[in-house]
Amino acid sequence: MAVGLKQPGKLLPVLGVRLSATHSGIKSNLDITDLVLVEISDSANLSATFTTNKFCAAPVTVAKEHLAKQTSIRYLLINSGNANAGTGEQGYVDAIACCQAVAERAPSLSVDKVLPFSTGVIAAKLPADQICKSIPRLFDSLDEDKWLEAAQGIMTTDTFPKAISEQVVVSGETVTITGITKGSGMIKPDMATMLAYVATDAKIEKSLLDALIKKAVACSFNSITVDGDTSTNDACILIATGQANVEINSESSHFIEALIRVFKYLAQSIIRDAEGATKFVEIEVKNALTIDDAKEVGYTVAHSPLVKTALFASDANWGRILAAVGRAKIEALDVSCVDLYLGGTCLVKKGIPDGEYREALGQLEMSKEEIKITVDLNQGQCNASIWTSDLSYDYVKINAEYRS
Amino acid sequence: MAVGLKQPGKLLPVLGVRLSATHSGIKSNLDITDLVLVEISDSANLSATFTTNKFCAAPVTVAKEHLAKQTSIRYLLINSGNANAGTGEQGYVDAIACCQAVAERAPSLSVDKVLPFSTGVIAAKLPADQICKSIPRLFDSLDEDKWLEAAQGIMTTDTFPKAISEQVVVSGETVTITGITKGSGMIKPDMATMLAYVATDAKIEKSLLDALIKKAVACSFNSITVDGDTSTNDACILIATGQANVEINSESSHFIEALIRVFKYLAQSIIRDAEGATKFVEIEVKNALTIDDAKEVGYTVAHSPLVKTALFASDANWGRILAAVGRAKIEALDVSCVDLYLGGTCLVKKGIPDGEYREALGQLEMSKEEIKITVDLNQGQCNASIWTSDLSYDYVKINAEYRS
């Protein structure tokens, strides 16, 4: 039931990145891949953001430890079907064991140059043995043209692989950006989303790369929500291999815009494929005093089960939107300043129903598959958009039957 | 689908309070009452709490204005089926008009001695004419024995009227407490719940009454949630008529305990009758640093759609509970201290899966209709309980079809 989401178009290789995917046996269906290896060239820089959930999964702990020791990461090992979260000391040992299995196959590679990632069921033991046995197969099939296979291998409840490529010309040279992501439930990233990997062949200094991932994540993965549930395993990785012989600086606006486009596309893909989604909804909050205020209002509307069920029903029950705005935890909301729009239709002007509004107009907007709600606070100059999905029978079905 | 909720037992009159209910025409079904009048004796004290939603409904604005002018309130006029919220200036005028119609029927009564309350659909014009025409009928049928009729008259999506009486002996005299409430969706009161009215014939000074309503609401209506959506119309009223000739003071522990029992019973009735509920769930958070921390953790678990769908499915997917605890916005959560119980079964000890735990044990607890989740933070001395419901197909159905 993905909303406006298609199979990815052509995915362009990124010089310095090779990938492979296999079936390791975590998932029962033999036809589905569940283990992905990403090899990164020696010269690459890498920046990462992780979940802020205090119960973070073992692989997140291990990845953070490795990044603290190493600037040069050479391999990412990603499994789907098992989150290795809530697994205690055993989970930590298992994550290390998987990294070790990768390190042993590569010439003189220390274990901390490998980052582990897991996504899937929480609180089940990771089948580390099966994963380790599959590592040789992954090395044998590494290829720079396997981004789609990688995108498929990290899927869980996703119904579509999510991936995109962009090329921009910087200083006369063509630079490629390719990214993949996964996720469709337990989505309210508070740092980065479930799993996302973006690589470019541009050369980008580590400090700038860190700044770019922060900037791009803020307006993409940190601006989406399905259910308000922040995952224990969220991770987002940005890789710059530097092999395109183009150096990016903080003034490279074409490149930075393209990078943000890729991040936004990937983040929005997650919402389009949100569990049970029948609508793709943007909540734009305008003229707030601060960005945090704008995001708080946007998220409060986006998380309201009553707004989400009205969206599912295509019911222009805008009183529920107003009620959600009214309970948002911001300091100084002046209700007599608030304007509310559904698409181009004004519902509320200065806090009271707009005289021109007719139910049929709201109904017309609500019946669309892609809906834009605009809340204008008329207080300041800060804007933010949050992307979300509706709450359908299928959301309940998918999550009630997840383990059965 | 109410969980463990029955028709109210015998409701005892409270000296100094008379009630009546009628069908005024707000609801289309002629057999259903939608308008209630409560008459309070001259000598009574009354305390009130209202929604903190900044888009509060017109009747809330009017009630607050009247309370600011008056200590002696004589009538409560309550309609169901229409919230008179999001109705702008017209809504305010309509609310006043209804109060005026009551004032005109009583000998030399000023309009500000009447408090209006509305509950139902947001953003529809209140049919004030129909309400005003019904006022004489309400006066003609006032009776001290009509608490059940009043409880029925304020219902919206409720499937049961919610009411209870308690008697306690104070200084050798019998004191009666009777209360009614309504609500089953848009429930996450942030001051008081949708609508609740509790009366006692005890004599209680205004300042003590204010303190008692605050204390009782904190551990009852302000500790429940269905969907996290704070209504625009929440109001809770506590009346002490003083006609039992017993004076309550801050040491009257029997009476205060009975009062809190009434508040808790009424608040929990709302959860038992929550929209689409198949489970009644208590989330007890123990040994937090502050009460606010305990409530934040409890509400984060209670609002998690993933926890709620697992509860609906009777699936002991406790990883979702842990993930919700981990994203709660409290300063200093130490995950290595957290214990988690389902009923009497320990799932997690000091942040990691308990060695004794078996899936069958968790399953046994989850299959019950009433479920208790205990989160022990082992950090401080503060405890709080939050009561909530599960997220079922019927919740989506009820809220998707609310206006159709």
Contacts between the chains, C-beta under 8 A, distances in Angstrom:
chain1	res1	chain2	res2	distance
A	52	B	327	7.4
A	53	B	323	6.2
A	53	B	326	4.1
A	53	B	327	4.9
A	54	B	325	7.8
A	54	B	326	4.3
A	54	B	327	7.5
A	54	B	333	5.0
A	54	B	335	5.2
A	55	B	322	5.0
A	55	B	323	6.0
A	55	B	325	6.6
A	55	B	326	3.3
A	55	B	335	5.3
A	55	B	351	7.6
A	56	B	326	7.4
A	83	B	319	7.4
A	85	B	319	6.3
A	85	B	323	7.5
A	86	B	318	7.6
A	86	B	319	4.7
A	86	B	322	5.3
A	86	B	348	7.4
A	86	B	352	7.8
A	86	B	353	6.6
A	87	B	352	7.9
A	87	B	353	7.2
A	88	B	351	7.4
A	88	B	352	3.1
A	88	B	353	5.9
A	89	B	352	6.8
A	121	B	319	7.4
A	122	B	317	7.4
A	122	B	319	2.6
A	122	B	320	6.8
A	122	B	322	7.3
A	122	B	323	6.4
A	123	B	317	7.7
A	123	B	318	6.4
A	123	B	319	3.8
A	123	B	322	7.5
A	123	B	353	6.7
A	185	B	306	7.1
A	186	B	306	5.9
A	186	B	320	7.9
A	186	B	323	7.0
A	188	B	327	7.9
A	190	B	327	6.8
A	227	B	304	7.5
A	227	B	305	4.1
A	227	B	306	6.3
A	228	B	303	6.9
A	228	B	304	7.2
A	228	B	305	7.0
A	229	B	304	5.4
A	229	B	305	6.6
A	229	B	306	4.9
A	229	B	320	7.5
A	229	B	323	6.5
A	229	B	324	6.8
A	229	B	327	7.3
A	230	B	323	7.2
A	230	B	326	7.6
A	230	B	327	4.0
A	231	B	323	6.9
A	232	B	319	7.6
A	232	B	322	7.7
A	232	B	323	5.1
A	232	B	326	6.5
A	303	B	228	6.9
A	303	B	303	7.9
A	304	B	227	7.6
A	304	B	228	7.2
A	304	B	229	5.4
A	305	B	227	4.1
A	305	B	228	7.0
A	305	B	229	6.6
A	305	B	305	7.5
A	305	B	391	7.6
A	305	B	395	7.3
A	305	B	399	7.0
A	306	B	185	7.2
A	306	B	186	5.9
A	306	B	227	6.3
A	306	B	229	5.0
A	306	B	399	5.8
A	309	B	395	7.7
A	309	B	396	5.5
A	309	B	399	3.7
A	309	B	400	4.8
A	310	B	399	7.2
A	310	B	400	7.4
A	310	B	402	7.9
A	312	B	396	6.8
A	312	B	400	5.2
A	313	B	399	7.8
A	313	B	400	3.7
A	313	B	401	6.6
A	313	B	402	8.0
A	313	B	404	7.0
A	315	B	400	7.2
A	315	B	402	7.5
A	315	B	403	5.7
A	315	B	404	7.0
A	317	B	122	7.4
A	317	B	123	7.7
A	317	B	402	7.1
A	317	B	403	5.8
A	318	B	86	7.7
A	318	B	123	6.4
A	319	B	83	7.5
A	319	B	85	6.3
A	319	B	86	4.7
A	319	B	121	7.4
A	319	B	122	2.7
A	319	B	123	3.8
A	319	B	232	7.6
A	320	B	122	6.8
A	320	B	186	7.9
A	320	B	229	7.5
A	322	B	55	5.0
A	322	B	86	5.4
A	322	B	122	7.3
A	322	B	123	7.5
A	322	B	232	7.7
A	323	B	53	6.2
A	323	B	55	6.0
A	323	B	85	7.5
A	323	B	122	6.5
A	323	B	186	7.0
A	323	B	229	6.5
A	323	B	230	7.2
A	323	B	231	6.9
A	323	B	232	5.1
A	324	B	229	6.8
A	325	B	54	7.8
A	325	B	55	6.7
A	326	B	53	4.1
A	326	B	54	4.3
A	326	B	55	3.3
A	326	B	56	7.4
A	326	B	230	7.6
A	326	B	232	6.5
A	327	B	52	7.4
A	327	B	53	4.9
A	327	B	54	7.5
A	327	B	188	7.9
A	327	B	190	6.7
A	327	B	229	7.3
A	327	B	230	4.0
A	333	B	54	4.9
A	335	B	54	5.1
A	335	B	55	5.4
A	348	B	86	7.5
A	351	B	55	7.6
A	351	B	88	7.5
A	352	B	86	7.9
A	352	B	87	7.9
A	352	B	88	3.2
A	352	B	89	6.8
A	353	B	86	6.5
A	353	B	87	7.2
A	353	B	88	5.9
A	353	B	123	6.7
A	391	B	305	7.6
A	391	B	396	6.1
A	392	B	396	6.5
A	393	B	393	5.4
A	393	B	396	5.4
A	393	B	397	7.5
A	395	B	305	7.3
A	395	B	309	7.7
A	395	B	396	7.7
A	396	B	309	5.5
A	396	B	312	6.8
A	396	B	391	6.1
A	396	B	392	6.5
A	396	B	393	5.4
A	396	B	395	7.7
A	396	B	396	6.0
A	397	B	393	7.5
A	399	B	305	7.0
A	399	B	306	5.8
A	399	B	309	3.7
A	399	B	310	7.2
A	399	B	313	7.8
A	400	B	309	4.8
A	400	B	310	7.3
A	400	B	312	5.2
A	400	B	313	3.7
A	400	B	315	7.2
A	401	B	313	6.6
A	402	B	310	7.9
A	402	B	313	8.0
A	402	B	315	7.4
A	402	B	317	7.1
A	403	B	315	5.7
A	403	B	317	5.8
A	404	B	313	7.0
A	404	B	315	6.9
